[in-house]
Amino acid sequence: MFDLVAVSVAVLWLGGGFYLGLGWLRFERLRQVSDRADIAMDPLPSVSIIIAARDEADSIDETLNRLACVAYPNLEVVVVNDRSGDATARLASKHIGQVPGLQVVDIQTLPEEWIGKTHALHEGYKHCSGEWLCFIDADVALEPDCLTRALAVVRTRRLDHLCLFPALRTHGPLECAFVMTFAFYF
């Protein structure tokens, strides 16, 4: 009986590893598409980045500093301060003029029929003018060429929607194991 359980667990782990390997190959193919694509799209479509932020004072500065380095000419950023009890709105507002097209929208109340983050994203959408929308969390750090590469994939593959799974920073082996397991099952 013990041998059957051990073999079953080994087969599950090998199958999971094979599945992750296939996913990695697919990811690498997408990276190659963006490398080969004509990234110099003329004209580049406008992109609106919408960030729903609630009590994100610890991370909003770094996120907006990284967005200031994004190499994309047709960009606007909308930070929605979703009823924060900390300095999120003040910290985001200090980046106006440094981050392309930055607007900070302040929400004080949550309508009864809404859920917090969904409402904040909807409010952010109402303040956007971009042809493409990019929803990110307040602790996401985009690489400078991320939008250009993503739009190259969209254009090459003729997509209407693209989801990216970020590289996540972890603190310690348990959190790393949790994140890897989450990514595997996601």
C-alpha positions in Angstrom: 0.0 0.0 0.0 2.8 2.4 0.9 4.5 1.7 -2.5 1.3 2.6 -4.3 1.0 5.9 -2.5 4.7 6.7 -3.1 4.4 5.9 -6.8 1.2 7.9 -7.1 2.7 11.0 -5.4 5.8 10.7 -7.6 3.7 10.5 -10.8 1.7 13.5 -9.7 4.9 15.5 -9.1 6.4 14.4 -12.4 3.1 15.3 -14.2 3.0 18.7 -12.5 6.6 19.3 -13.5 5.9 18.4 -17.1 2.9 20.7 -17.0 5.0 23.6 -15.7 7.6 22.8 -18.3 5.0 23.1 -21.1 3.8 26.4 -19.6 7.3 27.7 -19.5 7.9 26.8 -23.1 4.7 28.6 -24.0 5.8 31.7 -22.1 9.2 31.6 -23.9 7.4 31.5 -27.2 5.4 34.6 -26.3 8.6 36.3 -25.3 10.1 35.3 -28.7 7.0 36.7 -30.5 7.5 40.1 -28.8 11.2 40.0 -29.6 10.5 39.3 -33.3 7.5 41.6 -33.7 7.7 45.0 -35.2 7.7 46.8 -31.9 7.9 50.2 -33.7 4.2 50.3 -34.3 3.1 53.4 -36.0 1.3 54.9 -34.4 1.4 53.3 -31.0 -2.1 52.9 -29.5 -2.8 54.8 -26.3 -2.7 52.8 -23.1 -4.4 53.7 -19.8 -3.0 52.0 -16.7 -5.5 51.7 -13.9 -4.3 51.1 -10.3 -6.8 50.4 -7.5 -5.0 51.3 -4.3 -6.3 50.9 -0.8 -3.8 51.4 2.1 -0.8 51.0 -0.3 1.4 53.6 1.2 4.2 51.0 1.5 4.3 50.2 -2.2 2.7 53.0 -4.3 5.9 55.1 -4.4 8.0 52.3 -5.9 5.2 51.4 -8.3 4.9 55.0 -9.6 8.7 55.4 -9.7 8.8 52.4 -12.0 6.0 53.7 -14.1 7.9 56.9 -14.6 10.6 54.8 -16.4 8.2 53.0 -18.7 9.3 53.6 -22.2 5.9 54.1 -23.8 5.0 57.5 -25.4 1.2 57.3 -25.4 0.5 56.5 -21.8 -1.8 57.7 -19.0 -1.9 56.4 -15.4 -5.0 56.6 -13.2 -4.5 55.8 -9.5 -7.7 55.3 -7.6 -7.3 55.8 -3.9 -10.0 53.5 -2.6 -10.9 54.9 0.9 -7.3 54.5 2.2 -6.7 55.2 5.8 -3.0 55.8 5.2 -1.0 58.2 3.0 -1.7 56.5 -0.3 -3.4 59.4 -1.9 -0.8 62.0 -0.8 2.1 59.7 -1.9 0.5 59.1 -5.3 -0.3 62.8 -5.8 3.4 63.7 -5.4 4.2 61.9 -8.6 1.9 64.1 -10.7 4.2 65.6 -13.4 6.7 62.7 -13.0 4.5 59.9 -14.3 3.0 60.3 -17.7 -0.6 61.5 -17.6 -1.0 60.6 -13.9 -4.4 61.3 -12.3 -5.3 60.5 -8.8 -9.0 59.8 -8.2 -10.1 59.7 -4.6 -13.0 57.6 -3.5 -14.6 58.3 -0.1 -17.6 56.0 -0.1 -18.5 52.6 -1.4 -21.9 52.3 -3.0 -24.1 49.6 -1.5 -24.2 47.4 -4.6 -20.4 47.3 -5.2 -17.4 45.4 -4.0 -14.4 47.7 -3.1 -11.8 46.8 -5.7 -14.3 46.3 -8.5 -15.8 49.7 -7.8 -12.3 51.4 -7.7 -11.4 49.8 -11.1 -14.7 51.0 -12.6 -14.1 54.5 -11.3 -10.6 54.4 -12.8 -12.0 53.3 -16.1 -14.4 56.3 -16.2 -11.3 58.6 -16.1 -9.4 56.9 -18.9 -9.1 57.8 -22.5 -6.7 55.0 -23.7 -7.5 52.6 -26.5 -6.1 49.8 -24.3 -6.6 49.3 -20.6 -4.0 47.8 -18.3 -5.2 46.9 -14.8 -2.4 46.4 -12.3 -2.1 46.2 -8.5 -0.4 49.0 -6.5 2.5 46.7 -5.8 3.3 45.8 -9.4 6.6 46.9 -10.9 6.5 47.0 -14.7 9.7 46.7 -16.7 10.3 49.7 -18.9 9.5 47.8 -22.1 6.6 45.7 -20.8 3.8 47.6 -22.5 5.6 47.8 -25.8 6.3 44.0 -25.7 2.7 43.2 -24.6 1.2 45.2 -27.4 3.6 43.6 -29.9 2.2 40.2 -28.8 -1.3 41.6 -29.0 -0.7 42.9 -32.5 1.1 39.9 -33.8 -1.5 37.4 -32.5 -4.5 39.7 -33.2 -5.7 39.5 -29.6 -8.4 41.5 -28.0 -7.3 40.7 -24.4 -4.0 39.6 -22.9 -3.3 38.6 -19.3 0.2 38.5 -17.9 1.3 36.7 -14.7 3.9 38.8 -12.9 7.1 37.6 -11.4 6.4 37.8 -7.7 8.8 38.8 -5.0 8.7 36.6 -2.0 10.1 36.9 1.5 11.2 33.5 2.8 10.9 29.9 1.7 7.3 29.4 2.9 6.0 32.3 1.0 7.9 31.2 -2.0 6.4 27.7 -1.8 2.9 29.2 -1.4 3.4 31.5 -4.5 4.8 28.7 -6.6 1.9 26.4 -5.6 -0.6 29.2 -6.4 0.9 29.8 -9.8 1.0 26.1 -10.5 -2.7 25.7 -9.8 -3.7 29.0 -11.3 
